[in-house]
Structures are given as C-alpha cells and as structure tokens.
Amino acid sequence: MFTAAQGGSIDLTNLTRAFATLLRKAGLRRIRFHDLRHSTATLLLEQGAELVVIKELLGHAHIGVTATVYAHVRLRLQRQAIDTLGDALGLTDNDPDDPPAAAVVR
C-alpha cells in the first residue's frame, strides 16, 4: 500500500513517474513497477520458498495460476536438481559441451 504525503491514496501516474526516475538515477533499465512483483516471486521460488506460500503472498485465488505463471522457473529448478543428482551419482563428466541434465553413458 502506498500513500501520498498527505496520507491519501497515491496517483498511479505519480508512482510510475517516481519509479522511472529512481530507475534512471540508478542507471537501471526501465521496467514496469508490476515487474517487481514477478521478480520477487521468482527469487522466492529460486530460494526454495513453497509455491503455496508464494500464491498467498501474491494473492492468487488458485495455486494453478501461480504454478502456470512461474512454470519456467520451476522447470529450470528441476533441471538443476537433475544435474545435481547426476553429479552425486557420478553420471556426468562436467563437460561444458554436454546439454543440461545429460547423463554420460559409457
């Protein structure tokens, strides 16, 4: 919740303008204020937060919405988990030319 200096609701145009100014001063590329929400959820997923917790934080009515929107992150995490398991089982030779999640068959 954001409020104006007087305590009332902030005008969306003013919020967008202030955010764009902050990005410019920080030397960052222009993004939508809403993109911060997506970035937060992605970072939480990558740090191991449960999908149901992220669903609740975002206010999604159904976990399927959260799962669908962040499926790309979950797939990347699954590939990393498979690679980690392959390393633990000695199935990979750490060749950078191997595709992700590949097991070397000898």
C-alpha positions, 0 to 999 in steps of 0.5 A, spaced: 500 500 500 502 506 498 500 513 500 501 520 498 504 525 503 498 527 505 496 520 507 491 519 501 491 514 496 497 515 491 496 517 483 498 511 479 501 516 474 505 519 480 508 512 482 510 510 475 513 517 474 517 516 481 519 509 479 522 511 472 526 516 475 529 512 481 530 507 475 534 512 471 538 515 477 540 508 478 542 507 471 537 501 471 533 499 465 526 501 465 521 496 467 514 496 469 513 497 477 508 490 476 515 487 474 517 487 481 512 483 483 514 477 478 521 478 480 520 477 487 516 471 486 521 468 482 527 469 487 522 466 492 521 460 488 529 460 486 530 460 494 526 454 495 520 458 498 513 453 497 509 455 491 503 455 496 506 460 500 508 464 494 500 464 491 498 467 498 503 472 498 501 474 491 494 473 492 492 468 487 485 465 488 488 458 485 495 455 486 494 453 478 495 460 476 501 461 480 504 454 478 502 456 470 505 463 471 512 461 474 512 454 470 519 456 467 522 457 473 520 451 476 522 447 470 529 450 470 529 448 478 528 441 476 533 441 471 538 443 476 536 438 481 537 433 475 544 435 474 545 435 481 543 428 482 547 426 476 553 429 479 552 425 486 551 419 482 557 420 478 553 420 471 556 426 468 563 428 466 562 436 467 563 437 460 561 444 458 559 441 451 554 436 454 546 439 454 543 440 461 541 434 465 545 429 460 547 423 463 554 420 460 553 413 458 559 409 457 
